[in-house]
Amino acid sequence: MLAAKDLGYGTCPMIGFDPEAVRKEFNIPEQYIPVMIITIGPAKEESNPRKMRYSVSEVTTYNGF
């Protein structure tokens, strides 16, 4: 994904699919188990998926719930 970005492409990881169906569709040998699919294509614009971050104190609780 980093190499694709360096070449100007956009990528997106995908999980939560049926690995057996993917293996059959793409004729992947049985000794391999697909664990992630990565889409790749021309990037429309520079994006930053981490637009906002919470501080540690906003997301952490000590000795409680």
mmCIF file of the N, C-alpha and C atoms, coordinates in Angstrom:
data_MODEL
# 
_entry.id   MODEL 
# 
loop_
_atom_site.group_PDB 
_atom_site.id 
_atom_site.type_symbol 
_atom_site.label_atom_id 
_atom_site.label_alt_id 
_atom_site.label_comp_id 
_atom_site.label_asym_id 
_atom_site.label_entity_id 
_atom_site.label_seq_id 
_atom_site.pdbx_PDB_ins_code 
_atom_site.Cartn_x 
_atom_site.Cartn_y 
_atom_site.Cartn_z 
_atom_site.occupancy 
_atom_site.B_iso_or_equiv 
_atom_site.pdbx_formal_charge 
_atom_site.auth_seq_id 
_atom_site.auth_comp_id 
_atom_site.auth_asym_id 
_atom_site.auth_atom_id 
_atom_site.pdbx_PDB_model_num 
ATOM 1   N N  . MET A 1 1  ? 0.821   -1.174  0.000  1.00 0.00 ? 1  MET A N  1 
ATOM 2   C CA . MET A 1 1  ? 0.000   0.000   0.000  1.00 0.00 ? 1  MET A CA 1 
ATOM 3   C C  . MET A 1 1  ? 0.873   1.250   0.000  1.00 0.00 ? 1  MET A C  1 
ATOM 4   N N  . LEU A 1 2  ? 1.980   1.205   0.727  1.00 0.00 ? 2  LEU A N  1 
ATOM 5   C CA . LEU A 1 2  ? 2.879   2.357   0.744  1.00 0.00 ? 2  LEU A CA 1 
ATOM 6   C C  . LEU A 1 2  ? 3.546   2.550   -0.616 1.00 0.00 ? 2  LEU A C  1 
ATOM 7   N N  . ALA A 1 3  ? 3.907   1.450   -1.269 1.00 0.00 ? 3  ALA A N  1 
ATOM 8   C CA . ALA A 1 3  ? 4.516   1.550   -2.598 1.00 0.00 ? 3  ALA A CA 1 
ATOM 9   C C  . ALA A 1 3  ? 3.519   2.120   -3.598 1.00 0.00 ? 3  ALA A C  1 
ATOM 10  N N  . ALA A 1 4  ? 2.252   1.697   -3.512 1.00 0.00 ? 4  ALA A N  1 
ATOM 11  C CA . ALA A 1 4  ? 1.220   2.218   -4.403 1.00 0.00 ? 4  ALA A CA 1 
ATOM 12  C C  . ALA A 1 4  ? 1.019   3.711   -4.168 1.00 0.00 ? 4  ALA A C  1 
ATOM 13  N N  . LYS A 1 5  ? 0.992   4.124   -2.916 1.00 0.00 ? 5  LYS A N  1 
ATOM 14  C CA . LYS A 1 5  ? 0.827   5.543   -2.589 1.00 0.00 ? 5  LYS A CA 1 
ATOM 15  C C  . LYS A 1 5  ? 1.991   6.348   -3.142 1.00 0.00 ? 5  LYS A C  1 
ATOM 16  N N  . ASP A 1 6  ? 3.189   5.797   -3.046 1.00 0.00 ? 6  ASP A N  1 
ATOM 17  C CA . ASP A 1 6  ? 4.375   6.472   -3.563 1.00 0.00 ? 6  ASP A CA 1 
ATOM 18  C C  . ASP A 1 6  ? 4.280   6.679   -5.075 1.00 0.00 ? 6  ASP A C  1 
ATOM 19  N N  . LEU A 1 7  ? 3.545   5.803   -5.754 1.00 0.00 ? 7  LEU A N  1 
ATOM 20  C CA . LEU A 1 7  ? 3.355   5.917   -7.206 1.00 0.00 ? 7  LEU A CA 1 
ATOM 21  C C  . LEU A 1 7  ? 2.123   6.739   -7.570 1.00 0.00 ? 7  LEU A C  1 
ATOM 22  N N  . GLY A 1 8  ? 1.436   7.297   -6.559 1.00 0.00 ? 8  GLY A N  1 
ATOM 23  C CA . GLY A 1 8  ? 0.296   8.152   -6.822 1.00 0.00 ? 8  GLY A CA 1 
ATOM 24  C C  . GLY A 1 8  ? -1.048  7.455   -6.837 1.00 0.00 ? 8  GLY A C  1 
ATOM 25  N N  . TYR A 1 9  ? -1.098  6.209   -6.386 1.00 0.00 ? 9  TYR A N  1 
ATOM 26  C CA . TYR A 1 9  ? -2.347  5.460   -6.360 1.00 0.00 ? 9  TYR A CA 1 
ATOM 27  C C  . TYR A 1 9  ? -2.991  5.530   -4.983 1.00 0.00 ? 9  TYR A C  1 
ATOM 28  N N  . GLY A 1 10 ? -4.287  5.332   -4.948 1.00 0.00 ? 10 GLY A N  1 
ATOM 29  C CA . GLY A 1 10 ? -5.010  5.210   -3.696 1.00 0.00 ? 10 GLY A CA 1 
ATOM 30  C C  . GLY A 1 10 ? -5.312  3.742   -3.444 1.00 0.00 ? 10 GLY A C  1 
ATOM 31  N N  . THR A 1 11 ? -5.335  3.342   -2.182 1.00 0.00 ? 11 THR A N  1 
ATOM 32  C CA . THR A 1 11 ? -5.618  1.956   -1.833 1.00 0.00 ? 11 THR A CA 1 
ATOM 33  C C  . THR A 1 11 ? -6.619  1.909   -0.690 1.00 0.00 ? 11 THR A C  1 
ATOM 34  N N  . CYS A 1 12 ? -7.217  0.726   -0.508 1.00 0.00 ? 12 CYS A N  1 
ATOM 35  C CA . CYS A 1 12 ? -8.144  0.528   0.595  1.00 0.00 ? 12 CYS A CA 1 
ATOM 36  C C  . CYS A 1 12 ? -8.121  -0.952  0.990  1.00 0.00 ? 12 CYS A C  1 
ATOM 37  N N  . PRO A 1 13 ? -7.788  -1.261  2.258  1.00 0.00 ? 13 PRO A N  1 
ATOM 38  C CA . PRO A 1 13 ? -7.809  -2.654  2.688  1.00 0.00 ? 13 PRO A CA 1 
ATOM 39  C C  . PRO A 1 13 ? -9.244  -3.097  2.976  1.00 0.00 ? 13 PRO A C  1 
ATOM 40  N N  . MET A 1 14 ? -9.547  -4.341  2.656  1.00 0.00 ? 14 MET A N  1 
ATOM 41  C CA . MET A 1 14 ? -10.877 -4.886  2.929  1.00 0.00 ? 14 MET A CA 1 
ATOM 42  C C  . MET A 1 14 ? -10.742 -6.227  3.649  1.00 0.00 ? 14 MET A C  1 
ATOM 43  N N  . ILE A 1 15 ? -11.533 -6.389  4.708  1.00 0.00 ? 15 ILE A N  1 
ATOM 44  C CA . ILE A 1 15 ? -11.625 -7.658  5.418  1.00 0.00 ? 15 ILE A CA 1 
ATOM 45  C C  . ILE A 1 15 ? -13.104 -7.990  5.543  1.00 0.00 ? 15 ILE A C  1 
ATOM 46  N N  . GLY A 1 16 ? -13.416 -9.109  6.142  1.00 0.00 ? 16 GLY A N  1 
ATOM 47  C CA . GLY A 1 16 ? -14.810 -9.467  6.368  1.00 0.00 ? 16 GLY A CA 1 
ATOM 48  C C  . GLY A 1 16 ? -15.459 -10.108 5.158  1.00 0.00 ? 16 GLY A C  1 
ATOM 49  N N  . PHE A 1 17 ? -14.695 -10.800 4.345  1.00 0.00 ? 17 PHE A N  1 
ATOM 50  C CA . PHE A 1 17 ? -15.219 -11.479 3.171  1.00 0.00 ? 17 PHE A CA 1 
ATOM 51  C C  . PHE A 1 17 ? -15.126 -12.988 3.380  1.00 0.00 ? 17 PHE A C  1 
ATOM 52  N N  . ASP A 1 18 ? -15.710 -13.754 2.490  1.00 0.00 ? 18 ASP A N  1 
ATOM 53  C CA . ASP A 1 18 ? -15.671 -15.218 2.551  1.00 0.00 ? 18 ASP A CA 1 
ATOM 54  C C  . ASP A 1 18 ? -14.386 -15.693 1.879  1.00 0.00 ? 18 ASP A C  1 
ATOM 55  N N  . PRO A 1 19 ? -13.366 -16.082 2.666  1.00 0.00 ? 19 PRO A N  1 
ATOM 56  C CA . PRO A 1 19 ? -12.080 -16.461 2.065  1.00 0.00 ? 19 PRO A CA 1 
ATOM 57  C C  . PRO A 1 19 ? -12.187 -17.651 1.118  1.00 0.00 ? 19 PRO A C  1 
ATOM 58  N N  . GLU A 1 20 ? -13.071 -18.582 1.409  1.00 0.00 ? 20 GLU A N  1 
ATOM 59  C CA . GLU A 1 20 ? -13.235 -19.748 0.537  1.00 0.00 ? 20 GLU A CA 1 
ATOM 60  C C  . GLU A 1 20 ? -13.782 -19.332 -0.822 1.00 0.00 ? 20 GLU A C  1 
ATOM 61  N N  . ALA A 1 21 ? -14.744 -18.430 -0.844 1.00 0.00 ? 21 ALA A N  1 
ATOM 62  C CA . ALA A 1 21 ? -15.313 -17.948 -2.106 1.00 0.00 ? 21 ALA A CA 1 
ATOM 63  C C  . ALA A 1 21 ? -14.259 -17.177 -2.908 1.00 0.00 ? 21 ALA A C  1 
ATOM 64  N N  . VAL A 1 22 ? -13.448 -16.369 -2.231 1.00 0.00 ? 22 VAL A N  1 
ATOM 65  C CA . VAL A 1 22 ? -12.395 -15.626 -2.917 1.00 0.00 ? 22 VAL A CA 1 
ATOM 66  C C  . VAL A 1 22 ? -11.365 -16.589 -3.482 1.00 0.00 ? 22 VAL A C  1 
ATOM 67  N N  . ARG A 1 23 ? -11.003 -17.588 -2.693 1.00 0.00 ? 23 ARG A N  1 
ATOM 68  C CA . ARG A 1 23 ? -10.021 -18.574 -3.149 1.00 0.00 ? 23 ARG A CA 1 
ATOM 69  C C  . ARG A 1 23 ? -10.504 -19.280 -4.407 1.00 0.00 ? 23 ARG A C  1 
ATOM 70  N N  . LYS A 1 24 ? -11.780 -19.666 -4.420 1.00 0.00 ? 24 LYS A N  1 
ATOM 71  C CA . LYS A 1 24 ? -12.343 -20.341 -5.594 1.00 0.00 ? 24 LYS A CA 1 
ATOM 72  C C  . LYS A 1 24 ? -12.444 -19.399 -6.795 1.00 0.00 ? 24 LYS A C  1 
ATOM 73  N N  . GLU A 1 25 ? -12.908 -18.173 -6.572 1.00 0.00 ? 25 GLU A N  1 
ATOM 74  C CA . GLU A 1 25 ? -13.091 -17.206 -7.665 1.00 0.00 ? 25 GLU A CA 1 
ATOM 75  C C  . GLU A 1 25 ? -11.777 -16.877 -8.375 1.00 0.00 ? 25 GLU A C  1 
ATOM 76  N N  . PHE A 1 26 ? -10.696 -16.762 -7.592 1.00 0.00 ? 26 PHE A N  1 
ATOM 77  C CA . PHE A 1 26 ? -9.413  -16.386 -8.160 1.00 0.00 ? 26 PHE A CA 1 
ATOM 78  C C  . PHE A 1 26 ? -8.463  -17.571 -8.330 1.00 0.00 ? 26 PHE A C  1 
ATOM 79  N N  . ASN A 1 27 ? -8.992  -18.787 -8.164 1.00 0.00 ? 27 ASN A N  1 
ATOM 80  C CA . ASN A 1 27 ? -8.220  -20.010 -8.369 1.00 0.00 ? 27 ASN A CA 1 
ATOM 81  C C  . ASN A 1 27 ? -6.936  -20.015 -7.532 1.00 0.00 ? 27 ASN A C  1 
ATOM 82  N N  . ILE A 1 28 ? -7.066  -19.674 -6.257 1.00 0.00 ? 28 ILE A N  1 
ATOM 83  C CA . ILE A 1 28 ? -5.945  -19.638 -5.330 1.00 0.00 ? 28 ILE A CA 1 
ATOM 84  C C  . ILE A 1 28 ? -5.744  -21.041 -4.767 1.00 0.00 ? 28 ILE A C  1 
ATOM 85  N N  . PRO A 1 29 ? -4.531  -21.584 -4.798 1.00 0.00 ? 29 PRO A N  1 
ATOM 86  C CA . PRO A 1 29 ? -4.283  -22.929 -4.276 1.00 0.00 ? 29 PRO A CA 1 
ATOM 87  C C  . PRO A 1 29 ? -4.729  -23.080 -2.824 1.00 0.00 ? 29 PRO A C  1 
ATOM 88  N N  . GLU A 1 30 ? -5.087  -24.302 -2.450 1.00 0.00 ? 30 GLU A N  1 
ATOM 89  C CA . GLU A 1 30 ? -5.655  -24.579 -1.123 1.00 0.00 ? 30 GLU A CA 1 
ATOM 90  C C  . GLU A 1 30 ? -4.714  -24.264 0.028  1.00 0.00 ? 30 GLU A C  1 
ATOM 91  N N  . GLN A 1 31 ? -3.406  -24.297 -0.199 1.00 0.00 ? 31 GLN A N  1 
ATOM 92  C CA . GLN A 1 31 ? -2.480  -24.032 0.905  1.00 0.00 ? 31 GLN A CA 1 
ATOM 93  C C  . GLN A 1 31 ? -2.436  -22.551 1.285  1.00 0.00 ? 31 GLN A C  1 
ATOM 94  N N  . TYR A 1 32 ? -3.099  -21.687 0.496  1.00 0.00 ? 32 TYR A N  1 
ATOM 95  C CA . TYR A 1 32 ? -3.146  -20.260 0.796  1.00 0.00 ? 32 TYR A CA 1 
ATOM 96  C C  . TYR A 1 32 ? -4.526  -19.856 1.277  1.00 0.00 ? 32 TYR A C  1 
ATOM 97  N N  . ILE A 1 33 ? -4.565  -18.984 2.274  1.00 0.00 ? 33 ILE A N  1 
ATOM 98  C CA . ILE A 1 33 ? -5.827  -18.474 2.809  1.00 0.00 ? 33 ILE A CA 1 
ATOM 99  C C  . ILE A 1 33 ? -5.822  -16.955 2.644  1.00 0.00 ? 33 ILE A C  1 
ATOM 100 N N  . PRO A 1 34 ? -6.721  -16.419 1.832  1.00 0.00 ? 34 PRO A N  1 
ATOM 101 C CA . PRO A 1 34 ? -6.762  -14.961 1.696  1.00 0.00 ? 34 PRO A CA 1 
ATOM 102 C C  . PRO A 1 34 ? -7.242  -14.311 2.993  1.00 0.00 ? 34 PRO A C  1 
ATOM 103 N N  . VAL A 1 35 ? -6.496  -13.345 3.482  1.00 0.00 ? 35 VAL A N  1 
ATOM 104 C CA . VAL A 1 35 ? -6.852  -12.681 4.735  1.00 0.00 ? 35 VAL A CA 1 
ATOM 105 C C  . VAL A 1 35 ? -7.190  -11.209 4.545  1.00 0.00 ? 35 VAL A C  1 
ATOM 106 N N  . MET A 1 36 ? -6.810  -10.641 3.384  1.00 0.00 ? 36 MET A N  1 
ATOM 107 C CA . MET A 1 36 ? -7.115  -9.238  3.121  1.00 0.00 ? 36 MET A CA 1 
ATOM 108 C C  . MET A 1 36 ? -7.123  -9.014  1.614  1.00 0.00 ? 36 MET A C  1 
ATOM 109 N N  . ILE A 1 37 ? -8.045  -8.181  1.173  1.00 0.00 ? 37 ILE A N  1 
ATOM 110 C CA . ILE A 1 37 ? -8.091  -7.760  -0.220 1.00 0.00 ? 37 ILE A CA 1 
ATOM 111 C C  . ILE A 1 37 ? -7.750  -6.278  -0.234 1.00 0.00 ? 37 ILE A C  1 
ATOM 112 N N  . ILE A 1 38 ? -6.927  -5.875  -1.186 1.00 0.00 ? 38 ILE A N  1 
ATOM 113 C CA . ILE A 1 38 ? -6.551  -4.469  -1.288 1.00 0.00 ? 38 ILE A CA 1 
ATOM 114 C C  . ILE A 1 38 ? -7.010  -3.936  -2.635 1.00 0.00 ? 38 ILE A C  1 
ATOM 115 N N  . THR A 1 39 ? -7.843  -2.902  -2.606 1.00 0.00 ? 39 THR A N  1 
ATOM 116 C CA . THR A 1 39 ? -8.220  -2.232  -3.842 1.00 0.00 ? 39 THR A CA 1 
ATOM 117 C C  . THR A 1 39 ? -7.155  -1.196  -4.160 1.00 0.00 ? 39 THR A C  1 
ATOM 118 N N  . ILE A 1 40 ? -6.972  -0.943  -5.449 1.00 0.00 ? 40 ILE A N  1 
ATOM 119 C CA . ILE A 1 40 ? -5.965  0.037   -5.866 1.00 0.00 ? 40 ILE A CA 1 
ATOM 120 C C  . ILE A 1 40 ? -6.487  0.761   -7.101 1.00 0.00 ? 40 ILE A C  1 
ATOM 121 N N  . GLY A 1 41 ? -6.231  2.044   -7.166 1.00 0.00 ? 41 GLY A N  1 
ATOM 122 C CA . GLY A 1 41 ? -6.652  2.833   -8.312 1.00 0.00 ? 41 GLY A CA 1 
ATOM 123 C C  . GLY A 1 41 ? -6.090  4.232   -8.229 1.00 0.00 ? 41 GLY A C  1 
ATOM 124 N N  . PRO A 1 42 ? -6.342  5.029   -9.254 1.00 0.00 ? 42 PRO A N  1 
ATOM 125 C CA . PRO A 1 42 ? -5.834  6.408   -9.233 1.00 0.00 ? 42 PRO A CA 1 
ATOM 126 C C  . PRO A 1 42 ? -6.419  7.185   -8.059 1.00 0.00 ? 42 PRO A C  1 
ATOM 127 N N  . ALA A 1 43 ? -5.572  7.892   -7.359 1.00 0.00 ? 43 ALA A N  1 
ATOM 128 C CA . ALA A 1 43 ? -6.028  8.694   -6.222 1.00 0.00 ? 43 ALA A CA 1 
ATOM 129 C C  . ALA A 1 43 ? -6.690  9.965   -6.752 1.00 0.00 ? 43 ALA A C  1 
ATOM 130 N N  . LYS A 1 44 ? -7.875  10.289  -6.236 1.00 0.00 ? 44 LYS A N  1 
ATOM 131 C CA . LYS A 1 44 ? -8.565  11.501  -6.666 1.00 0.00 ? 44 LYS A CA 1 
ATOM 132 C C  . LYS A 1 44 ? -7.892  12.739  -6.105 1.00 0.00 ? 44 LYS A C  1 
ATOM 133 N N  . GLU A 1 45 ? -7.515  12.663  -4.860 1.00 0.00 ? 45 GLU A N  1 
ATOM 134 C CA . GLU A 1 45 ? -6.876  13.792  -4.196 1.00 0.00 ? 45 GLU A CA 1 
ATOM 135 C C  . GLU A 1 45 ? -6.118  13.278  -2.990 1.00 0.00 ? 45 GLU A C  1 
ATOM 136 N N  . GLU A 1 46 ? -5.242  14.072  -2.497 1.00 0.00 ? 46 GLU A N  1 
ATOM 137 C CA . GLU A 1 46 ? -4.505  13.700  -1.290 1.00 0.00 ? 46 GLU A CA 1 
ATOM 138 C C  . GLU A 1 46 ? -5.477  13.639  -0.125 1.00 0.00 ? 46 GLU A C  1 
ATOM 139 N N  . SER A 1 47 ? -5.471  12.548  0.602  1.00 0.00 ? 47 SER A N  1 
ATOM 140 C CA . SER A 1 47 ? -6.389  12.424  1.732  1.00 0.00 ? 47 SER A CA 1 
ATOM 141 C C  . SER A 1 47 ? -5.618  12.109  2.998  1.00 0.00 ? 47 SER A C  1 
ATOM 142 N N  . ASN A 1 48 ? -6.220  12.462  4.116  1.00 0.00 ? 48 ASN A N  1 
ATOM 143 C CA . ASN A 1 48 ? -5.648  12.177  5.419  1.00 0.00 ? 48 ASN A CA 1 
ATOM 144 C C  . ASN A 1 48 ? -6.742  11.533  6.257  1.00 0.00 ? 48 ASN A C  1 
ATOM 145 N N  . PRO A 1 49 ? -6.727  10.193  6.402  1.00 0.00 ? 49 PRO A N  1 
ATOM 146 C CA . PRO A 1 49 ? -7.788  9.529   7.148  1.00 0.00 ? 49 PRO A CA 1 
ATOM 147 C C  . PRO A 1 49 ? -7.824  9.893   8.634  1.00 0.00 ? 49 PRO A C  1 
ATOM 148 N N  . ARG A 1 50 ? -6.749  10.419  9.169  1.00 0.00 ? 50 ARG A N  1 
ATOM 149 C CA . ARG A 1 50 ? -6.703  10.802  10.581 1.00 0.00 ? 50 ARG A CA 1 
ATOM 150 C C  . ARG A 1 50 ? -6.891  12.307  10.700 1.00 0.00 ? 50 ARG A C  1 
ATOM 151 N N  . LYS A 1 51 ? -8.101  12.743  10.497 1.00 0.00 ? 51 LYS A N  1 
ATOM 152 C CA . LYS A 1 51 ? -8.381  14.167  10.511 1.00 0.00 ? 51 LYS A CA 1 
ATOM 153 C C  . LYS A 1 51 ? -8.420  14.728  11.922 1.00 0.00 ? 51 LYS A C  1 
ATOM 154 N N  . MET A 1 52 ? -8.824  13.908  12.880 1.00 0.00 ? 52 MET A N  1 
ATOM 155 C CA . MET A 1 52 ? -8.933  14.395  14.243 1.00 0.00 ? 52 MET A CA 1 
ATOM 156 C C  . MET A 1 52 ? -8.474  13.293  15.197 1.00 0.00 ? 52 MET A C  1 
ATOM 157 N N  . ARG A 1 53 ? -7.754  13.657  16.206 1.00 0.00 ? 53 ARG A N  1 
ATOM 158 C CA . ARG A 1 53 ? -7.341  12.701  17.229 1.00 0.00 ? 53 ARG A CA 1 
ATOM 159 C C  . ARG A 1 53 ? -7.790  13.202  18.582 1.00 0.00 ? 53 ARG A C  1 
ATOM 160 N N  . TYR A 1 54 ? -8.276  12.269  19.396 1.00 0.00 ? 54 TYR A N  1 
ATOM 161 C CA . TYR A 1 54 ? -8.627  12.602  20.772 1.00 0.00 ? 54 TYR A CA 1 
ATOM 162 C C  . TYR A 1 54 ? -7.380  12.524  21.634 1.00 0.00 ? 54 TYR A C  1 
ATOM 163 N N  . SER A 1 55 ? -7.340  13.281  22.700 1.00 0.00 ? 55 SER A N  1 
ATOM 164 C CA . SER A 1 55 ? -6.215  13.197  23.623 1.00 0.00 ? 55 SER A CA 1 
ATOM 165 C C  . SER A 1 55 ? -6.353  11.912  24.439 1.00 0.00 ? 55 SER A C  1 
ATOM 166 N N  . VAL A 1 56 ? -5.259  11.473  25.035 1.00 0.00 ? 56 VAL A N  1 
ATOM 167 C CA . VAL A 1 56 ? -5.271  10.251  25.841 1.00 0.00 ? 56 VAL A CA 1 
ATOM 168 C C  . VAL A 1 56 ? -6.277  10.374  26.980 1.00 0.00 ? 56 VAL A C  1 
ATOM 169 N N  . SER A 1 57 ? -6.355  11.535  27.614 1.00 0.00 ? 57 SER A N  1 
ATOM 170 C CA . SER A 1 57 ? -7.283  11.710  28.737 1.00 0.00 ? 57 SER A CA 1 
ATOM 171 C C  . SER A 1 57 ? -8.751  11.615  28.306 1.00 0.00 ? 57 SER A C  1 
ATOM 172 N N  . GLU A 1 58 ? -9.048  11.893  27.044 1.00 0.00 ? 58 GLU A N  1 
ATOM 173 C CA . GLU A 1 58 ? -10.427 11.815  26.553 1.00 0.00 ? 58 GLU A CA 1 
ATOM 174 C C  . GLU A 1 58 ? -10.886 10.379  26.281 1.00 0.00 ? 58 GLU A C  1 
ATOM 175 N N  . VAL A 1 59 ? -9.948  9.473   26.072 1.00 0.00 ? 59 VAL A N  1 
ATOM 176 C CA . VAL A 1 59 ? -10.333 8.102   25.722 1.00 0.00 ? 59 VAL A CA 1 
ATOM 177 C C  . VAL A 1 59 ? -9.881  7.050   26.739 1.00 0.00 ? 59 VAL A C  1 
ATOM 178 N N  . THR A 1 60 ? -9.259  7.479   27.832 1.00 0.00 ? 60 THR A N  1 
ATOM 179 C CA . THR A 1 60 ? -8.733  6.549   28.831 1.00 0.00 ? 60 THR A CA 1 
ATOM 180 C C  . THR A 1 60 ? -9.438  6.731   30.164 1.00 0.00 ? 60 THR A C  1 
ATOM 181 N N  . THR A 1 61 ? -9.767  5.602   30.793 1.00 0.00 ? 61 THR A N  1 
ATOM 182 C CA . THR A 1 61 ? -10.345 5.615   32.126 1.00 0.00 ? 61 THR A CA 1 
ATOM 183 C C  . THR A 1 61 ? -9.484  4.758   33.030 1.00 0.00 ? 61 THR A C  1 
ATOM 184 N N  . TYR A 1 62 ? -9.191  5.264   34.204 1.00 0.00 ? 62 TYR A N  1 
ATOM 185 C CA . TYR A 1 62 ? -8.388  4.526   35.169 1.00 0.00 ? 62 TYR A CA 1 
ATOM 186 C C  . TYR A 1 62 ? -9.252  4.139   36.355 1.00 0.00 ? 62 TYR A C  1 
ATOM 187 N N  . ASN A 1 63 ? -9.123  2.902   36.816 1.00 0.00 ? 63 ASN A N  1 
ATOM 188 C CA . ASN A 1 63 ? -9.819  2.396   37.986 1.00 0.00 ? 63 ASN A CA 1 
ATOM 189 C C  . ASN A 1 63 ? -11.338 2.589   37.907 1.00 0.00 ? 63 ASN A C  1 
ATOM 190 N N  . GLY A 1 64 ? -11.928 2.358   36.771 1.00 0.00 ? 64 GLY A N  1 
ATOM 191 C CA . GLY A 1 64 ? -13.368 2.514   36.607 1.00 0.00 ? 64 GLY A CA 1 
ATOM 192 C C  . GLY A 1 64 ? -13.811 2.185   35.202 1.00 0.00 ? 64 GLY A C  1 
ATOM 193 N N  . PHE A 1 65 ? -15.058 2.511   34.939 1.00 0.00 ? 65 PHE A N  1 
ATOM 194 C CA . PHE A 1 65 ? -15.607 2.226   33.613 1.00 0.00 ? 65 PHE A CA 1 
ATOM 195 C C  . PHE A 1 65 ? -16.069 3.488   32.948 1.00 0.00 ? 65 PHE A C  1 
# 
